[in-house]
Amino acid sequence: MQPETSSTLTTDSGSAETTPLRVLIVEDQPINTEILRRMLVKAGFAVTLAGNGHEAVEICKATSFDLILMDVQMPIMDGIQATRTIRALDNHRDTTPIIAVTAHALSDEVQTCLSAGMNAHISKPYRFETLMGTIQEVRDAFRNGERKVA
């Protein structure tokens, strides 16, 4: 699917981003996909969609992203296996933040996401402010050389 682009971002520090951040949403539920897509477009992100982990892996083989939002429970290939496979790709090995977007909030489940190579976790349902705050936190951590946010 082609990315949907809107206006450029302004960071919290006030500096304007010259290019919208490229985000891959990996989600099998159409309503959840649409909610995330609308939130991200509202924030100025360029959005690409994948309906399952296998689609995400295939897209990531050809395209680099600034951020991946990954559902965990999906058909064909779940988010845990998709993350492990994406992390094995040269263009996403340790350079692309992956945030788990899931209904699972128990500490063991969060740890499973982090162990698979995800960098942070956000629980459904979520609010715009929470999503944007988590994205900013992960981006800041990556700028400082940190990889796990939880």
Residue, then its C-alpha position, 0 to 999 in steps of 0.5 A: m500500500q502506498p504511504e499516505t502523507s500529510s503535513t510536516l511535523t514540528t518536534d517538541s523542541g520547536s524545530a520543523e521536520t523537513t520530511p514526514l516520519r515514515v511509519l508502518i502500521v501492522e494491524d489485522q483489525p480494520i477498525n484499529t488500523e483506521i484509528l491508528r492511521r487517522m491519529l498518525v496522519k493527524a500528527g503529520f506522519a507518512v503511513t504505510l499499512a500491513g494487515n499481518g506480520h508476513e505482509a510487514v516483513e515483505i514490505c520491510k524487505a523493500t522499504s525502510f521506516d522511521l517507526i513500526l507500530m506492531d500488533v502482537q496477535m495476528p493471523i498468518m504471522d504474529g507480531i513477535q515472529a514478524t519482529r524477529t524476522i524484521r530484526a534479521l533484515d539489514n535495513h531494520r536490524d537495530t535502526t528502526p524502533i518497533i512499538a508493540v500495540t496490543a491489548h496485552a499489558l501484563s509484565d510477562e507479555v510486555q517482556t516477550c515483546l521486548s525480548a523479540g526485539m520491540n523497543a516499547h509497548i503501548s496498550k489498547p485502547y490508547r489515546f492520541e496523547t499517549l501514542m504520541g508521547t510513546i513515539q516521542e519517548v522512543r525516538d528520544a531514546f534512539r537518539n541517545g543510543e538507548r533501545k528499550v523503553a517499555 
